[in-house]
């Protein structure tokens, strides 16, 4: 089949799923065409041929993270924004205009590609394109109708775009079936939406086979856009540098590698995949923002965690992990300090709960099941 794969670049969780999925589909002999923007586009280009750039659509953010009120204004109006990479002030186009440009970036290739199926990972613009051009589609998502900490002001927009989700042939959720669904609070009432029969809980795309390691340090991998990274950095490092326990922080800044140390906290601007894996394997606990992919990374390595959500999706994931007894949610420095102490005092409790979640998650072969669904979607 000729497959058009589109993924959101809001965070790297989407592209981290599309890359292994694309490799599986490529092994099966399918012809693939990829579309994304930002860092996701750059990562896809390193792995595949036929990778096309499309206009990124982003929230408005500053050094404190995503600004909901400004993002709502930015739907219609451009706003000034600071570009940390260039150290200059720029004008961020309205997200409404970004949406229009992205749609037409995707559409201009349709006649040439003539895909048999469109696969979207978090990209609603692609689903709209599939609907308008009557192309069968599969949606990969761990968020459909968020119900935890999601602003009511955004509900009308949610309901508007749900019509495109309802037109998909299948909806693949790369997560465990209930009651162990990490993204449960971000999916909403799927039956109430009328899509329950289309949903497949296939399990994580990550290999969840448990890997044993040591308990040498606290590991905090920081990731996301500039504003998110800045907010997490300002909260995490001041706490870790005062602990007696050794800690490792990755700032998630690609490019020139630099290192530093403050107190007993070692700081790296960037880690290779192998280095990151080693630090996760030998961590006693992890501190992260609650992204879906990293949630399953903590499950794979059996690590208790502290989540510091910076957006509603992460807040929902963090709440579910906390309810499962695998994590604690923190919103400020004091809560982070208390959460670390609580986990260290009750390590066996949290480690045991993560082991249960690992055993459940390890029953599923998410990638293989997803490929099977995709191959059957147009039959």
Secondary structure, DSSP 8 states (H G I E B T S, - for coil): -EEEEEE--SSSHHHHHHHHHHHHHHHTT-EEEEEE-HHHHHHHHHH-SSEEE-------EETTEE-HHHHHHHTTS-EEEEETTTTEEEEE--HHHHHHHHHHHHHTTHHHH--SEEEEES-HHHHHHHHHTT--EEEE-S-SS--SS--GGGHHHHHHHHHHHHT-SEEEE-S--TTS-TTHHHH--HHHHT-GGGEEE---SS----------EEEEE--SSHHHHHHHHHHHHHHHTT-SS-EEEE----SS--EEEETTEEEES---HHHHHHHHHTEEEEEE---HHHHHHHHHTT--EEE--SSHHHHHHHHHHHHTTSEEE--SHHHHHHHHHHHHHTHHHHHHHHHHHHHHHTT--HHHHHHHHHHHTT-
